[in-house]
Amino acid sequence: MVAICVECWEEYNPKRRELGYRTCLECGAANARLEKARKAKCSAPAYNKGAYQYVGSVQAARSVGR
């Protein structure tokens, strides 16, 4: 069975598909860069003078610093 990327419709290594990936390396790397940039903006101090922590949801963002 030929593995086809769901974003660019190019063939990619079937072993990658066996691991559960549905994109080629190039598309996967592009998505990872975007996700990394988004997550870099999702940190806030947990409490006054506290260390920064990752805030992954809107609910968590509302309770940060309280």
N, C-alpha and C positions, 0 to 999 in steps of 0.2 A: 504494500500500500504506500502510495506517495504522500509525503507530508507537505501540505500547502499552507503557507502563512495566511492567517485570517485578515491581515492588514494590507499586505502588498501583493498577495496572490502569487508569490514566488515559492519554488520548492526549497525545502531545507532538510537537514539531516534527520532521518527517521528516528534515530536514537534520542534526539531531543523531544520528539513527540511521545516516545515511550516514557519519558520522564514527566510528561504532563504539560509541556509547553506547547502553545498553539501559535507562536510567532517565531520568525527567524531571529537570528542573533542581532541583526541590524535594527529591526523594529523593536525587539525586546530591550535593547540598549537605549533606544530613544525614549521608550516608555519609562524605563528606570530613571533616566536623567530628569524627566518631568516630575516623576513622583518624589525624587530626592529633593528637588527644588521646592516642591509644595510642602514637604515635611519639614524642611529647614525653617519655614516660617511658623511652624506650629509648636513653639516652645514658650514657656512663661514661667516666672517664679512661682513656686508652689505656695509660699507664704512670705511675709515680710523678711527681707534679708536672707531668703532661702535660695537654694540652688534651683537652676532652671530644670524643668521637666517637660517631657513631650505631652502635648495636649491633642488627643486624637479625635475628639468629638465636640459638638456644640455644647452638650450637657457638661462635659468636663471643663470647657472654657468658661462657662458661667460660674462655676464653683471655684475657679483658681483664684487664689489670693484672699479668700474669705476665712 
